[in-house]
Amino acid sequence: MLDRNKDRILIVGLGLIGGSYAQGFRRAGFHVGAVTRSRESIDYALGNGIIDSGTNTLDREYISGFDVIVFSLYPKTLLSWIRDNQDMIKPGALLTDVTGVKCSVVYDIQRMLRNDIEFVGAHPMAGREVYGVQNSSADILKDANYIVTPTPANTPAAIETCREIGRILGFGRIATLSPEEHDRMIGFLSQLTHCIAIALMNSHETEHLAEYTGDSFRDLTRIARINENMWSELFLMNKQALLQEMDLFIDQITRIREAVRTDDEQLLRQMMLKSTRRRICFDKK
């Protein structure tokens, strides 16, 4: 169990999610530090009470003073950070992350990691269409879904501590999936939906869409305002799962197209009824 009076939390990568984690931990009474490249982000976080301490340099003495490290980095950056800097981490520390892909990250980290520290993957299903610590808030984590992705290399104690992090930060549902299950599910629930939104926004070149559109288009394309660097990396690192989900979607959109082409009103109604039944379970009470 984490001890507010003893355990110190380090956030590596102080952006939107990293800053939101920092606020959540501080609200719960933990000492929170941060390492990020931007001095401006550190100064902002210190000035606004988001962190207790921070640095934009790789300071061995500083990093070795923390018991739990949360990595809020792009997947490839996370892998290189662990490879190059794990010698700065104190023995017995628990490492976790917020990364949106797991198979291409978790196993590589566990293979390269020292045997006196442990990494348990995790993924907060939360975010906004804005970036940076200036837009962070612990409230975006409240009641969101949180997925822990352990492997056989993890100890029960570390897995439970990672789940405890979800409870401390106020997540609503805490699930446990293997990295493989996570990547299949996220390929459908997150990455495919972003692909659809991107495709919609690339489908028409008119400059006057905003003058004509209604709520349905705005709602469906909300996530098309996207960080191209991060999401292109996520798509490619989960390529096989995402391609499978894209193929399934193409099959369904092709069914709808064929029903419209052939005036098959019965099929259209059947598909609409099925979608309505399935969508109801997502409506918040």
N, C-alpha and C positions, 0 to 999 in steps of 0.2 A: 504494500500500500504506500502511496505517496504521502509524505509528511510535509505539510505547509511550513513547519518551523525549521526543517532541515534541508529538504530537497530543493535544488536550484534548477530552474528551467532555462535552457538556451534555445533561442530561435535563430536558425541560420537561413537567411533570406527574408528580409523584412518588407514584404509587399502586402497585398491585400489580405491573403490568408494568413501569412506569418504575423502580420500586425493584429489580425482578429484573434489568433491564438494567444498572442501576448496579452491582449486586453482581457481575454477570458481567464487566463492563469492569474494575472494580477488581481482581478476581481475576486478570485477564489483565495487570495492571500499568499500566493507564491512569489518568491523573488524571481524576476524574469530578466534575462540578459538577451542581447542580440548581436549577431555578426552579419553585416551586409556590406556590399561594395560602396554604397552611397553614403557619404558623410551627411548629406542633407537629410536622408531618411532617418539616420540615427539621431540627429539633432531635433528633428520634428518629433520623433517618438519620445525622446527624453523630455522635451519641452511640454508635451501634452500628456505626460504620465502614462504612456503606453508601456514603457520598459523602465527598469530600475538602473540599468547600465547598458553600455553598448560600445562597439568598435567597428570601424570599417577596415581593420587590418587583421591578419591572421596572427593573433597573439597567443602563443602557447600557454603562458601563465594564465591568461584570462579563460581560454577555452577549457583548460583542464580543471577549472573550478566548478563545473556543472555536472549534475547527476542525470539529467534527462535532456536529450538534444532532439529538437524537432526540425527536420529539414524541409523548408518551403522553397525548393529549387526546381528548375526544369530537370527532367529525367537525366539527360546526359551530363548536365552540370553536377547533379547529385552524385553520379557515379565517379566523376573525376575528383570531386571534393573528398569523398571517402578514400579513394585510392591514394591521393596525395597528402592528406592531412590527418588520417586517423591516428597517427602517433601522438597527436596533441590531446586526444580524448582520455579522460581518467579511466583507470581500470574499474570495471563494474558498472559503467554507465549504460543506460538504455537509450537506443536510438530509434526514432520513428520518422515518418514523413507524411506528406500530404499529396503525393504524386498520383496522377490520374491513370497511370499504367503500372502494372505490377510484375508480370512474368519477365519482362526485359530489364527490370530493375532489382527486384528483391533477391533473386537467386545470385545475380552477379555480386551484389553487395555482400551477401552471406558467404560467398566463396572467398572473397578477398579480405574479409574482416578478421581482425585479431580475435583470438579465442577468449579474451577476457572482457569483451564488450558484446552486446547483442542488439540486433536490428529486427524490429517487427514492423512490417508495412501497414499503413493505414491510409484511408481516403475519406476526407470530409466532403459530403455531397452538398456543398454550399459555395456561394460566390455571388458576384455582381458583374455587370458589364462595364465596370470601371476598374482601375488599377492603382496600385501604390498604397503605402501605409497611410497616406492622407485620407483614403476612403475606407479604411478598415474599421470594423466594429465587431465586438463580441456578439452583438445581437444577430448577425447573419448566421451564426452557428446554432443559435437556440432552436430546438425542435427539428433541426435538419437531420438527415440520415448520416451515419458514420459507419464505415466498413473497415474492419480489421482483417488483414490478410496474412495469417501466420503460415509457416511451413513446418515440416517435421524437425527442422533444426532449432526451432524456438522452444523455450522452456514454458511450462504452464504459468509460472510467476510473471514472466515478461509479457505473455499474452494478456493476462488479467490486468497488469498495469496499463497496457495500451488501451484496454477496454475502459479502465478507470479514467483515463484521460478524456475519453468521450463523455463520461458522466460528469466529470468536473467542468467541462466546457459547455454543458447544457444540451448536447445533442439529444434528439428525441428517440430515434431507433438506433441501436447499436447491433450490427450484424457481423458475423464471422464467415468469411469465404476464403477458399484457397486462391492463390494468385490467378490460377487458370479460370476459376469460376468468376472472379472479379472482372477479368479482362473480357470474357464473353458477355457478361451482363452490361459492362460499361460501354462496350462496342455498340450495343443496342440503345441503351437508355440515354447515353450522353453523346457519344461520338457520332452516331448516325443522325441524331436530331440536329446536331450542329451542321452536318453535311447537308441536310435538307434545307436548313435556314440559309446557308451559303448559296446553295443552288437556286433558291427562290430569288435571292437578291441579285444574282447574276443572270436571271432569265429575261429581264426587260431593261432596256437602256434609256427609257424615257426619263427626263429630268423632273417630271411633274408627279411622280408616284405619291409623294407626301400630300399633294393637293387632293388626291382622289381616294386614298386608302381609308379603310375602316378599322375597327378594333381587331377583326380576325387576322388581317395581314400583319398588323403591328404585334399582336400577341405571338403569332407563329414565327416571326422573324426577330424577336427580341434578342436572341442569342447570336444573331448574325453580326452583331457588333463584337468583334472577336480579336483576341491577341494572336496574330498570324504566326509569330515565332513559336509560341508555346504549343498551339493547337496543331500546327503542321508536324511538330515533333511527336506529339501524342498520337496522331493518326498513323504515322509511319512506324512507330514503335509498337503499335497494336494492329499491324497490317492485316494479318490473317483473320482475326476476329471481326474487324471492321468490314473487310471485303465480304465475308459471309453474311453479315447483317445487311449490307448494301444490296447483295443479290436477292435476299428475301424481300426487301422493300421494293426492288425493281419488279419482282414477281407480282406483288400486290398492286402497285400502281399500273402495271400492265393489265391486270384483271379489270381494274376500274376503267381504263382506257377502252378496253375491248367491249365492256358493258355499255359504255357511252356510244361507241361506234356502231354497235348492233342494236341499240335501243332496248337493251336488256334491263328493264326497270326492276324486275324481281331481284336480280343479282345485286343491283345497286342498293336496294332497300335492305337486303340481307346483310350486306357488308356494313351499311350504316347502322343497323340495329346492333350488330356485333360490336362495332366500335363504341357505340353509346353505352352498352352494358359494361365493357371493359373500362371506359373512361370514368364511370361513376366511382369506382374504387379509389380513384386519386383525389376526388373532391374532398377538401378538408371540412370536417364537421364543425 
